[in-house]
Amino acid sequence: MTGADVLLLALGAVAVGAGALVVTTDQLVRAGLYLVVCLGAIAGLYLVLTAELVAWVQVLIYVGAVVVLLLFAVMLTRAPIGRSPDLNRPGLPAALIGGGAGLGLAALFADAFRFTKVDLPGPGNAEAIGTELFRSWVLPFEVLSVLLLAALVGAIIVSRPDIGSKS
């Protein structure tokens, strides 16, 4: 077992543990912070696999933007910061269903790809990825940015009682 294998196992354990904490905690802000740890561990996995561009995109977009947007929405809507009794639900049925689905998928993949050798493609570069993104995927990115802007403006309007009220 090489050092990269040990690092992959350690980062995978951190990601799975933080992901479990995200869905089991009864505090919304802590769930967002555990999500940062989980997504950071996944970015570390990408770094170990020498996919530096994907790792930085993971950090910038998911850790930087999505989690900050989530915490900003929590603060903007005046959601409860401490313990929320409505987030504390019995987790045994969900754990049984999730564990069963995970074991079923693991068995399916292990059976389907047991003796299959997958040829890896040649190494890519940032220029080829950028060309593909800006040639074929510009419109979805722009639509998503307009959608996020509309959601942010809507959250501000909903959270401010003085906007839209007749005086």
C-alpha positions as a printed Julia matrix, in Angstrom:
167×3 Matrix{Float64}:
   0.0    0.0     0.0
   1.54   3.29   -1.1
   1.35   6.67    0.57
  -1.19   7.83   -2.01
  -3.43   4.88   -1.11
  -3.23   5.73    2.59
  -3.99   9.38    1.83
  -6.96   8.39   -0.34
  -8.34   6.2     2.45
  -7.85   8.92    5.07
  -9.46  11.65    2.94
 -12.3    9.29    2.01
 -12.91   8.55    5.69
 -12.94  12.28    6.48
 -15.38  12.94    3.61
 -17.73  10.13    4.65
 -17.55  11.11    8.34
 -18.22  14.77    7.61
 -21.04  13.82    5.24
 -22.61  11.71    7.98
 -22.32  14.65   10.37
 -24.01  16.93    7.81
 -27.12  14.8     7.75
 -27.21  13.86   11.45
 -26.61  17.19   13.18
 -29.57  19.18   14.45
 -27.85  22.56   14.03
 -28.13  24.11   10.59
 -24.99  26.26   10.72
 -22.87  23.34   11.9
 -24.26  21.26    9.04
 -22.99  23.93    6.64
 -19.56  23.88    8.26
 -19.42  20.08    8.15
 -20.28  20.39    4.47
 -17.2   22.58    4.04
 -15.06  19.83    5.6
 -16.66  17.17    3.4
 -16.2   19.14    0.19
 -12.65  20.07    1.19
 -11.81  16.39    1.69
 -13.22  15.63   -1.75
 -11.01  18.37   -3.2
  -8.09  16.7    -1.43
  -9.04  13.42   -3.11
  -8.9   15.16   -6.47
  -5.45  16.52   -5.63
  -4.17  13.05   -4.73
  -5.53  11.8    -8.06
  -3.56  14.63   -9.8
  -6.68  16.42  -11.03
  -5.6   19.85   -9.83
  -8.04  21.82  -11.97
 -11.01  19.82  -10.73
  -9.78  20.24   -7.14
  -9.57  24.02   -7.46
 -12.96  24.18   -9.16
 -14.32  22.12   -6.24
 -12.84  24.55   -3.73
 -13.85  27.73   -5.54
 -17.34  26.78   -6.64
 -18.61  24.37   -4.01
 -16.69  25.3    -0.88
 -16.42  28.97   -1.72
 -19.68  29.82   -3.4
 -22.33  27.24   -2.58
 -21.62  26.92    1.14
 -21.28  30.68    1.54
 -24.59  31.08   -0.3
 -26.17  28.49    2.0
 -24.95  30.22    5.15
 -25.91  33.62    3.72
 -29.43  32.33    3.04
 -29.67  30.98    6.6
 -28.66  34.34    8.04
 -30.82  36.3     5.61
 -34.01  34.38    6.33
 -33.47  34.57   10.09
 -33.5   30.79   10.46
 -32.76  29.49   13.96
 -29.03  29.35   14.59
 -29.04  26.94   17.54
 -30.63  23.54   17.91
 -33.76  22.99   15.85
 -36.17  20.37   17.15
 -37.65  19.93   13.68
 -34.23  18.77   12.4
 -33.99  16.08   15.06
 -35.88  13.2    13.47
 -35.47   9.46   13.97
 -32.62   8.41   11.73
 -32.9    4.61   11.83
 -35.23   4.24    8.81
 -33.13   6.6     6.73
 -29.92   4.86    7.81
 -31.37   1.46    6.88
 -32.55   2.66    3.48
 -29.32   4.53    2.74
 -27.12   1.67    3.94
 -29.11  -0.86    1.95
 -28.94   1.27   -1.19
 -25.2    1.81   -0.71
 -24.51  -1.9    -0.19
 -26.7   -2.78   -3.16
 -24.86  -0.34   -5.43
 -21.48  -1.56   -4.17
 -22.45  -5.17   -4.9
 -23.78  -4.19   -8.33
 -20.59  -2.31   -9.28
 -18.33  -5.04   -7.89
 -20.18  -7.66   -9.9
 -20.41  -5.58  -13.07
 -16.77  -4.44  -13.2
 -15.03  -7.35  -11.5
 -12.66  -8.37  -14.31
 -12.92  -5.29  -16.52
  -9.78  -3.38  -17.33
 -10.48   0.25  -18.1
  -8.08   2.1   -20.37
  -7.41   5.58  -19.08
  -7.59   8.49  -21.51
  -4.58  10.67  -22.08
  -3.95  13.52  -19.68
  -6.0   16.62  -20.33
  -5.12  20.24  -19.8
  -6.91  23.36  -18.7
  -6.93  24.78  -22.23
  -8.92  21.86  -23.64
 -11.39  21.96  -20.74
 -11.81  25.73  -21.09
 -12.35  25.45  -24.83
 -15.02  22.79  -24.35
 -16.74  24.75  -21.58
 -16.87  28.03  -23.44
 -17.79  26.48  -26.76
 -20.55  24.08  -25.7
 -21.57  25.0   -22.16
 -21.73  28.82  -22.1
 -25.51  29.07  -22.19
 -26.16  26.7   -19.23
 -23.61  28.59  -17.12
 -25.2   31.93  -17.94
 -28.72  30.63  -17.25
 -27.53  29.28  -13.91
 -25.94  32.62  -12.99
 -29.18  34.48  -13.78
 -31.15  31.92  -11.75
 -28.85  32.34   -8.74
 -29.08  36.12   -9.01
 -32.88  35.95   -9.12
 -32.89  33.64   -6.08
 -30.65  36.06   -4.17
 -32.83  39.06   -5.02
 -35.93  37.06   -4.07
 -34.38  36.09   -0.73
 -33.6   39.73    0.02
 -37.14  40.79   -0.84
 -38.69  38.02    1.24
 -36.49  38.75    4.25
 -37.11  42.51    4.32
 -40.61  43.34    5.52
 -40.3   47.01    4.54
 -39.92  46.21    0.83
 -43.25  45.83   -0.93
 -45.39  46.92    2.0
 -47.85  49.75    1.45
 -47.22  52.65    3.78
